[in-house]
Amino acid sequence: MEPHPAATRFAPFGTTIFTEISALAQRHNAINLGQGFPDFDGPEFLKQAVASALGLNPSSHTSTANQYARMAGVPALAKALAADWSTRTRKSIDWESQVTVTSGCTEALAAAMLGLINPGDEVILFEPFYDSYRACVAMAGGIARVVTLRPHSSISPTITSTPITTFAFDPEQLAAAFTNKTRVILLNTPHNPTGKAFTHDELALIARLCLKHNVTAITDEVYEHLVYDPTSPHLQLATFDGMADRTLTLSSLGKSFSFTGWKVGWAIGSAALNRALRSAHQFLTFSTCTPMQTAAAAAIGSAQGQAAINDLVAMLRTNREFLTRELTALGFNVIPAAGAYFLMADWTNPACLAGRLQSATSDAHVCRLLIEQAGVAAIPASAFYQHPHEGQRFIRFAFCKRNDTLQQAVARLQSWAAHTTAPAPTLAGHKA
């Protein structure tokens, strides 16, 4: 009998879909619109801040920022996060006890689950979800109860005759998901992969249910700054009545400043919730990369940081509109994205890509065809569901790329749809 060294708790998850798709894209020299990382750098002032922290700038002296950081975060960053939170929510918090810096939001999620969940506790998740959510629940011995976000048609308040499709949950299904074993609800807004921004009414219902059932909310808000309608700003569950002390708000530097490889994240919440998270964080990573934290402090809440975010949002808004328009012209039914940097595209229209997908048997099959024959990578949406059939209609495209990358990807799809050979890559230094 062969040994099976992997713990059974990870058996349902296998290799992440991002690893699989990115490896396949690299093998076929495909343009990677699958994994959500930019193909450009973030602002120069942050790179210079890292150089200074490392002691690499000619004017800087030997750095002291190259050793272990304070377990809960470099004080300068924790103070900046607390000040920014106070400015945005008009509620003051204590930087020492209510802010914890983590190695990206993914570590914050794991630490929060390990610190708050006991074996047998139930955790409510909205599907589709970022693939680490269920794994984090499993690591903590929890039980996932899933509420499904489904396409929902409504009428635009500005163009009354135009139907708009978004994703929404059934309030009755959500209410039924709460039981006497529910410990946590995990909410991601703006949402990956759908681009949904949870509305005021939806958040108010979630808040009422949390209060009724004495449930803690963990909110993944890594896309908090990446919203595209100025009249509908990002809403934080922690600011709703009764939720300040029962919400642990998670975010990170990577998405807002296009430095996903820095892995600087954080948790903000009550001292009690931070103590729970820190009880796991201290044994997972203990502390996060010190020079990256030191540099991050220069971005949070600063004028330079806000200007960089504004520039990024403007770029992503243009990219979103371009890719939505071009994918729609190719026959996809593209679900509008209010935030984040992904588009969910329904591929089941028989005319999609001039009928080139009619032989496809699943969203995973579609993605293999796109990579191998068109030279463009996307993610099969069923990978984000506990009930994969709910996502079979969709594939996810990322638009956090340079505009010329998106243009080349569209050109490849157009060429494939026209039954011609996809153009050879032309991007200098392009890495799939």
RODO-2510 file (C-alpha; in nm, 4 decimals, decimal comma):
residues 432
     n   res          X          Y          Z
     1     m     0,0000     0,0000     0,0000
     2     e     0,1342     0,3416    -0,0965
     3     p     0,1677     0,5981     0,1811
     4     h    -0,0647     0,9001     0,1716
     5     p     0,1249     1,1758     0,3519
     6     a    -0,1188     1,4596     0,2806
     7     a    -0,3736     1,5269     0,5549
     8     t    -0,7249     1,4237     0,4572
     9     r    -0,8578     1,7714     0,5333
    10     f    -0,6930     1,8926     0,2111
    11     a    -0,8096     1,6025    -0,0044
    12     p    -1,1100     1,7896    -0,1547
    13     f    -0,8997     2,0822    -0,2741
    14     g    -0,6088     1,9467    -0,4770
    15     t    -0,3841     2,1915    -0,6637
    16     t    -0,5277     2,5415    -0,6913
    17     i    -0,6867     2,6303    -1,0232
    18     f    -0,4535     2,9312    -1,0478
    19     t    -0,1466     2,7070    -1,0459
    20     e    -0,2982     2,4762    -1,3067
    21     i    -0,4116     2,7495    -1,5463
    22     s    -0,0923     2,9554    -1,5159
    23     a     0,1218     2,6475    -1,5861
    24     l    -0,0913     2,5605    -1,8899
    25     a    -0,0746     2,9209    -2,0115
    26     q     0,3032     2,9227    -1,9837
    27     r     0,3291     2,5916    -2,1707
    28     h     0,1299     2,7313    -2,4638
    29     n     0,2680     3,0874    -2,4494
    30     a    -0,0833     3,2136    -2,3825
    31     i    -0,1671     3,5622    -2,2618
    32     n    -0,2681     3,5127    -1,8990
    33     l    -0,6004     3,6803    -1,8225
    34     g    -0,6618     3,4091    -1,5663
    35     q    -0,4666     3,4769    -1,2479
    36     g    -0,5343     3,8184    -1,0993
    37     f    -0,1938     3,9795    -1,0945
    38     p    -0,0926     4,2925    -1,2880
    39     d     0,1665     4,2782    -1,5652
    40     f     0,2947     4,6207    -1,4576
    41     d     0,4578     4,7630    -1,1466
    42     g     0,3004     4,9777    -0,8812
    43     p     0,4034     5,3374    -0,8024
    44     e     0,7700     5,4316    -0,8093
    45     f     0,7606     5,6084    -0,4730
    46     l     0,6851     5,2781    -0,3007
    47     k     0,9788     5,1048    -0,4675
    48     q     1,2015     5,3878    -0,3489
    49     a     1,0573     5,3502     0,0011
    50     v     1,1580     4,9829    -0,0003
    51     a     1,5069     5,0760    -0,1189
    52     s     1,5363     5,3213     0,1677
    53     a     1,4138     5,0628     0,4174
    54     l     1,6715     4,8172     0,2861
    55     g     1,9446     5,0799     0,3081
    56     l     1,9987     5,0732    -0,0697
    57     n     1,9444     5,4389    -0,1528
    58     p     2,2727     5,6318    -0,1838
    59     s     2,1519     5,8840     0,0714
    60     s     2,0384     5,6261     0,3245
    61     h     2,2492     5,4754     0,5970
    62     t     2,2544     5,1122     0,7076
    63     s     1,8937     5,0080     0,7534
    64     t     1,7512     4,8735     1,0762
    65     a     1,4410     4,7484     0,8925
    66     n     1,5874     4,4139     0,7931
    67     q     1,5220     4,2196     1,1123
    68     y     1,2088     4,0667     1,2626
    69     a     0,9236     4,3112     1,2917
    70     r     0,6943     4,3484     1,5888
    71     m     0,4633     4,0452     1,5736
    72     a     0,1498     4,2557     1,5179
    73     g     0,3159     4,4861     1,2667
    74     v     0,5681     4,7657     1,2277
    75     p     0,4379     5,0550     1,4423
    76     a     0,4548     5,3068     1,1555
    77     l     0,2280     5,0890     0,9406
    78     a    -0,0108     5,0006     1,2215
    79     k    -0,0435     5,3702     1,3090
    80     a    -0,1021     5,4630     0,9444
    81     l    -0,3734     5,1970     0,9126
    82     a    -0,5430     5,3125     1,2324
    83     a    -0,5354     5,6766     1,1204
    84     d    -0,6717     5,5870     0,7760
    85     w    -0,9496     5,3788     0,9337
    86     s    -1,0438     5,6712     1,1580
    87     t    -1,0551     5,9093     0,8603
    88     r    -1,2695     5,6770     0,6491
    89     t    -1,5100     5,5503     0,9167
    90     r    -1,5006     5,8438     1,1625
    91     k    -1,4332     5,5934     1,4398
    92     s    -1,1036     5,5923     1,6264
    93     i    -0,9214     5,2683     1,6979
    94     d    -0,6135     5,1755     1,8984
    95     w    -0,3232     5,0931     1,6660
    96     e    -0,1576     4,8611     1,9182
    97     s    -0,4506     4,6321     1,9968
    98     q    -0,6889     4,6701     1,7026
    99     v    -0,4568     4,6376     1,4006
   100     t    -0,2566     4,3288     1,3046
   101     v    -0,0295     4,3156     0,9994
   102     t    -0,0194     3,9790     0,8215
   103     s     0,1608     3,8190     0,5287
   104     g    -0,1057     3,9095     0,2779
   105     c    -0,4799     3,8796     0,3197
   106     t    -0,4598     3,5042     0,2575
   107     e    -0,2638     3,4600     0,5792
   108     a    -0,5066     3,6910     0,7601
   109     l    -0,7925     3,4658     0,6472
   110     a    -0,6176     3,1532     0,7713
   111     a    -0,5197     3,3147     1,1021
   112     a    -0,8714     3,4475     1,1554
   113     m    -1,0265     3,1052     1,0965
   114     l    -0,7728     2,9240     1,3131
   115     g    -0,8119     3,1837     1,5873
   116     l    -1,1925     3,1963     1,5909
   117     i    -1,3214     2,8547     1,4801
   118     n    -1,3458     2,5433     1,6925
   119     p    -1,3970     2,2005     1,5347
   120     g    -1,7615     2,1611     1,4391
   121     d    -1,8352     2,5349     1,4240
   122     e    -2,0189     2,6448     1,1108
   123     v    -1,8969     2,9175     0,8768
   124     i    -2,1254     3,0774     0,6180
   125     l    -1,9629     3,1415     0,2791
   126     f    -2,1044     3,3042    -0,0321
   127     e    -2,0257     3,1054    -0,3454
   128     p    -1,8541     3,1619    -0,5801
   129     f    -1,5616     3,2335    -0,3499
   130     y    -1,1853     3,2763    -0,3528
   131     d    -1,0550     2,9218    -0,3404
   132     s    -0,8684     2,9515    -0,0092
   133     y    -1,1896     3,0138     0,1879
   134     r    -1,3059     2,6528     0,2126
   135     a    -0,9509     2,5329     0,2774
   136     c    -0,9146     2,7794     0,5664
   137     v    -1,2416     2,6582     0,7167
   138     a    -1,1222     2,2974     0,6810
   139     m    -0,7863     2,3766     0,8441
   140     a    -0,9737     2,5069     1,1471
   141     g    -1,2015     2,2025     1,1597
   142     g    -1,5058     2,4098     1,0727
   143     i    -1,8031     2,3217     0,8555
   144     a    -1,8830     2,5406     0,5532
   145     r    -2,2453     2,6334     0,4880
   146     v    -2,2782     2,7869     0,1439
   147     v    -2,5144     3,0564     0,0159
   148     t    -2,5082     3,0890    -0,3623
   149     l    -2,4843     3,4170    -0,5527
   150     r    -2,6797     3,3770    -0,8764
   151     p    -2,7253     3,5997    -1,1823
   152     h    -3,0060     3,8435    -1,1203
   153     s    -3,1718     4,0829    -1,3654
   154     s    -3,2841     4,4260    -1,2580
   155     i    -3,3538     4,7588    -1,4231
   156     s    -3,0930     5,0322    -1,4449
   157     p    -3,1969     5,3400    -1,2434
   158     t    -3,0499     5,5611    -1,5153
   159     i    -3,1574     5,3750    -1,8300
   160     t    -3,4941     5,2344    -1,7332
   161     s    -3,5382     5,0166    -2,0409
   162     t    -3,2038     4,8380    -2,0129
   163     p    -3,1899     4,5112    -1,8180
   164     i    -2,8783     4,4686    -1,6061
   165     t    -2,7530     4,1359    -1,4799
   166     t    -2,5668     4,1173    -1,1525
   167     f    -2,5193     3,8540    -0,8837
   168     a    -2,7418     3,8389    -0,5774
   169     f    -2,8295     3,6009    -0,2940
   170     d    -3,1691     3,4786    -0,1828
   171     p    -3,2430     3,6457     0,1546
   172     e    -3,4394     3,3415     0,2691
   173     q    -3,1505     3,1082     0,1850
   174     l    -2,9138     3,3315     0,3792
   175     a    -3,1426     3,3440     0,6837
   176     a    -3,1789     2,9642     0,6755
   177     a    -2,8009     2,9216     0,6719
   178     f    -2,7730     3,0629     1,0246
   179     t    -2,8038     2,7947     1,2930
   180     n    -2,7124     2,7598     1,6587
   181     k    -2,3743     2,6289     1,5396
   182     t    -2,2900     2,9311     1,3237
   183     r    -1,9779     3,1038     1,4482
   184     v    -1,8638     3,3171     1,1530
   185     i    -1,9881     3,4569     0,8242
   186     l    -1,7192     3,5377     0,5664
   187     l    -1,7997     3,8162     0,3226
   188     n    -1,5928     3,9419     0,0269
   189     t    -1,6844     4,2832    -0,1120
   190     p    -1,6061     4,3959    -0,3780
   191     h    -1,6334     4,0353    -0,4773
   192     n    -1,3951     3,7965    -0,6480
   193     p    -1,4817     3,6493    -0,8966
   194     t    -1,8120     3,8225    -0,9820
   195     g    -1,7157     4,1905    -0,9457
   196     k    -2,0233     4,2388    -0,7258
   197     a    -2,0294     4,5158    -0,4669
   198     f    -2,2677     4,4225    -0,1869
   199     t    -2,5431     4,6818    -0,1500
   200     h    -2,6481     4,8734     0,1595
   201     d    -2,9647     4,6647     0,1935
   202     e    -2,7720     4,3377     0,1589
   203     l    -2,5160     4,4427     0,4205
   204     a    -2,7902     4,5646     0,6534
   205     l    -2,9589     4,2222     0,6345
   206     i    -2,6271     4,0473     0,7044
   207     a    -2,5716     4,2771     1,0038
   208     r    -2,9188     4,2038     1,1441
   209     l    -2,8658     3,8290     1,1115
   210     c    -2,5231     3,8494     1,2789
   211     l    -2,6730     4,0373     1,5719
   212     k    -2,9701     3,8023     1,5972
   213     h    -2,7523     3,4896     1,6050
   214     n    -2,4462     3,6339     1,7841
   215     v    -2,2222     3,5670     1,4840
   216     t    -1,8841     3,7236     1,4020
   217     a    -1,8263     3,8633     1,0528
   218     i    -1,4946     3,8375     0,8707
   219     t    -1,4842     4,0689     0,5705
   220     d    -1,2317     4,0323     0,2905
   221     e    -1,2052     4,3844     0,1473
   222     v    -0,8848     4,3637    -0,0564
   223     y    -1,0600     4,5361    -0,3497
   224     e    -1,2031     4,8127    -0,1287
   225     h    -1,0510     5,0932    -0,3390
   226     l    -1,1235     4,9341    -0,6767
   227     v    -1,4828     5,0444    -0,7353
   228     y    -1,5914     5,2144    -1,0559
   229     d    -1,9110     5,4094    -0,9904
   230     p    -1,8306     5,7281    -0,7956
   231     t    -2,1938     5,7454    -0,6809
   232     s    -2,1721     5,3998    -0,5193
   233     p    -1,8653     5,3957    -0,2920
   234     h    -1,7422     5,0888    -0,1100
   235     l    -1,9432     5,0079     0,2044
   236     q    -1,7859     4,8480     0,5115
   237     l    -1,9921     4,6050     0,7171
   238     a    -1,8065     4,7158     1,0311
   239     t    -1,9737     5,0584     1,0078
   240     f    -2,3271     4,9177     1,0317
   241     d    -2,5126     4,9386     1,3638
   242     g    -2,3855     4,6847     1,6144
   243     m    -2,1097     4,5488     1,3889
   244     a    -1,8012     4,7438     1,5020
   245     d    -1,7108     4,4922     1,7738
   246     r    -1,8146     4,1803     1,5846
   247     t    -1,6441     4,2459     1,2480
   248     l    -1,2850     4,1647     1,1584
   249     t    -1,2021     4,3631     0,8443
   250     l    -0,9215     4,2220     0,6277
   251     s    -0,7412     4,3951     0,3430
   252     s    -0,3988     4,4286     0,1842
   253     l    -0,1593     4,6497    -0,0067
   254     g    -0,1286     4,4247    -0,3115
   255     k    -0,4498     4,5003    -0,4988
   256     s    -0,4723     4,8751    -0,4321
   257     f    -0,1093     4,9431    -0,5233
   258     s    -0,0331     4,6634    -0,7743
   259     f     0,2337     4,4964    -0,5629
   260     t     0,0719     4,1563    -0,5145
   261     g     0,4103     3,9923    -0,4502
   262     w     0,4796     4,2032    -0,1430
   263     k     0,2261     4,0069     0,0630
   264     v     0,1449     4,2812     0,3121
   265     g    -0,2041     4,2433     0,4555
   266     w    -0,3830     4,3397     0,7743
   267     a    -0,6782     4,2850     1,0039
   268     i    -0,8713     4,5625     1,1765
   269     g    -1,1278     4,4989     1,4479
   270     s    -1,1861     4,4873     1,8193
   271     a    -0,9018     4,4020     2,0550
   272     a    -1,0728     4,0700     2,1333
   273     l    -1,0961     3,9691     1,7659
   274     n    -0,7352     4,0713     1,7066
   275     r    -0,6226     3,8640     2,0056
   276     a    -0,7938     3,5626     1,8504
   277     l    -0,6284     3,6223     1,5125
   278     r    -0,2875     3,6863     1,6699
   279     s    -0,3067     3,3587     1,8633
   280     a    -0,2690     3,1854     1,5245
   281     h    -0,0669     3,4522     1,3393
   282     q     0,2211     3,4288     1,5876
   283     f     0,2682     3,0613     1,4964
   284     l     0,1984     3,0888     1,1227
   285     t     0,4444     3,3615     1,0219
   286     f     0,5097     3,5489     1,3495
   287     s     0,5812     3,8668     1,1547
   288     t     0,5593     3,9985     0,7999
   289     c     0,8519     4,1183     0,5842
   290     t     0,9847     4,4238     0,7680
   291     p     1,1097     4,6447     0,4803
   292     m     0,7855     4,5912     0,2870
   293     q     0,5857     4,6952     0,5923
   294     t     0,8035     5,0020     0,6376
   295     a     0,7466     5,1032     0,2766
   296     a     0,3746     5,0320     0,2960
   297     a     0,3416     5,2883     0,5728
   298     a     0,4294     5,5556     0,3155
   299     a     0,1274     5,4606     0,1037
   300     i    -0,1561     5,4185     0,3516
   301     g    -0,3623     5,7352     0,3810
   302     s    -0,1000     5,9565     0,2137
   303     a    -0,1607     6,2014    -0,0692
   304     q     0,0829     6,0076    -0,2897
   305     g    -0,0935     5,6849    -0,2075
   306     q    -0,4371     5,8246    -0,2876
   307     a    -0,3117     5,9685    -0,6178
   308     a    -0,1715     5,6266    -0,7111
   309     i    -0,5041     5,4609    -0,6297
   310     n    -0,6932     5,7202    -0,8362
   311     d    -0,4660     5,6552    -1,1350
   312     l    -0,5083     5,2795    -1,1005
   313     v    -0,8880     5,3020    -1,0782
   314     a    -0,8993     5,5206    -1,3904
   315     m    -0,6850     5,2691    -1,5797
   316     l    -0,8881     4,9710    -1,4626
   317     r    -1,2156     5,1437    -1,5473
   318     t    -1,0918     5,1920    -1,9051
   319     n    -0,9753     4,8288    -1,9187
   320     r    -1,3073     4,7042    -1,7825
   321     e    -1,5045     4,8948    -2,0450
   322     f    -1,2758     4,7791    -2,3270
   323     l    -1,2790     4,4120    -2,2348
   324     t    -1,6524     4,4093    -2,1616
   325     r    -1,7251     4,5626    -2,5014
   326     e    -1,4931     4,3300    -2,6945
   327     l    -1,6003     4,0105    -2,5199
   328     t    -1,9639     4,1043    -2,5751
   329     a    -1,8926     4,1579    -2,9455
   330     l    -1,7417     3,8077    -2,9543
   331     g    -2,0668     3,6609    -2,8238
   332     f    -2,0048     3,6317    -2,4508
   333     n    -2,2703     3,7486    -2,2059
   334     v    -2,0522     3,9576    -1,9768
   335     i    -2,1769     4,0348    -1,6266
   336     p    -2,1023     4,4010    -1,5382
   337     a    -1,8366     4,4411    -1,2675
   338     a    -1,8971     4,7104    -1,0060
   339     g    -1,5601     4,6505    -0,8418
   340     a    -1,2461     4,4328    -0,8232
   341     y    -1,0797     4,3514    -1,1566
   342     f    -1,2549     4,0488    -1,2976
   343     l    -1,5304     3,9826    -1,5492
   344     m    -1,7576     3,6807    -1,5398
   345     a    -1,8476     3,5836    -1,8960
   346     d    -2,1197     3,3358    -1,9934
   347     w    -1,9828     3,1268    -2,2828
   348     t    -2,2967     2,9202    -2,3556
   349     n    -2,4361     3,1379    -2,6365
   350     p    -2,4116     2,9108    -2,9487
   351     a    -2,2765     3,2080    -3,1466
   352     c    -1,9975     3,2768    -2,8949
   353     l    -1,6629     3,3034    -3,0754
   354     a    -1,8417     3,2242    -3,4023
   355     g    -1,9474     2,8849    -3,2697
   356     r    -1,5958     2,7683    -3,1823
   357     l    -1,7134     2,6630    -2,8327
   358     q    -2,0069     2,4460    -2,9360
   359     s    -1,8026     2,1304    -2,8809
   360     a    -1,7118     2,2335    -2,5261
   361     t    -1,8526     2,0178    -2,2497
   362     s    -1,7673     2,2382    -1,9498
   363     d    -1,6134     2,5660    -1,8441
   364     a    -1,2845     2,3832    -1,7828
   365     h    -1,2986     2,2492    -2,1393
   366     v    -1,3612     2,6029    -2,2680
   367     c    -1,0541     2,7306    -2,0837
   368     r    -0,8362     2,4539    -2,2260
   369     l    -0,9570     2,5372    -2,5780
   370     l    -0,8871     2,9068    -2,5269
   371     i    -0,5346     2,8398    -2,4019
   372     e    -0,4368     2,5706    -2,6498
   373     q    -0,6052     2,7074    -2,9626
   374     a    -0,6555     3,0811    -2,9101
   375     g    -0,3582     3,1527    -2,6845
   376     v    -0,5581     3,3276    -2,4115
   377     a    -0,5985     3,2047    -2,0521
   378     a    -0,9078     3,2463    -1,8358
   379     i    -1,0267     3,0675    -1,5220
   380     p    -1,3185     2,8189    -1,5206
   381     a    -1,5676     2,9662    -1,2752
   382     s    -1,6804     2,6297    -1,1384
   383     a    -1,3501     2,6201    -0,9451
   384     f    -1,4927     2,8939    -0,7218
   385     y    -1,8025     2,6940    -0,6227
   386     q    -1,8724     2,4229    -0,3700
   387     h    -2,1503     2,3226    -0,6093
   388     p    -1,9575     2,3350    -0,9412
   389     h    -2,2677     2,3079    -1,1601
   390     e    -2,3667     2,6572    -1,0451
   391     g    -2,0637     2,8041    -1,2232
   392     q    -2,0406     2,5922    -1,5366
   393     r    -2,1807     2,8718    -1,7565
   394     f    -1,9028     3,1130    -1,6721
   395     i    -1,5335     3,1747    -1,7192
   396     r    -1,3459     3,4562    -1,5450
   397     f    -1,1218     3,7076    -1,7195
   398     a    -0,8867     3,9438    -1,5317
   399     f    -0,8482     4,2988    -1,6655
   400     c    -0,5678     4,4091    -1,4297
   401     k    -0,3287     4,4159    -1,7256
   402     r    -0,1752     4,6751    -1,9536
   403     n    -0,4165     4,7863    -2,2209
   404     d    -0,1904     4,6552    -2,4963
   405     t    -0,1972     4,3130    -2,3269
   406     l    -0,5769     4,3184    -2,3382
   407     q    -0,5744     4,4343    -2,6999
   408     q    -0,3455     4,1490    -2,8004
   409     a    -0,5637     3,8979    -2,6125
   410     v    -0,8743     4,0266    -2,7908
   411     a    -0,6932     4,0088    -3,1267
   412     r    -0,6113     3,6439    -3,0601
   413     l    -0,9725     3,5646    -2,9738
   414     q    -1,0943     3,7483    -3,2829
   415     s    -0,8484     3,5604    -3,5035
   416     w    -0,9514     3,2268    -3,3562
   417     a    -1,3193     3,3092    -3,4027
   418     a    -1,2429     3,3938    -3,7651
   419     h    -1,0801     3,0492    -3,8093
   420     t    -0,7393     3,2002    -3,8708
   421     t    -0,4086     3,1432    -3,6938
   422     a    -0,3740     3,3424    -3,3744
   423     p    -0,1086     3,6158    -3,4067
   424     a     0,2314     3,5496    -3,2550
   425     p     0,3096     3,7325    -2,9288
   426     t     0,4559     4,0802    -2,9756
   427     l     0,4815     4,2101    -2,6186
   428     a     0,8421     4,2686    -2,5224
   429     g     0,9265     4,0703    -2,2130
   430     h     0,5794     3,9249    -2,1901
   431     k     0,5550     3,6376    -1,9451
   432     a     0,2451     3,4223    -1,9445
***
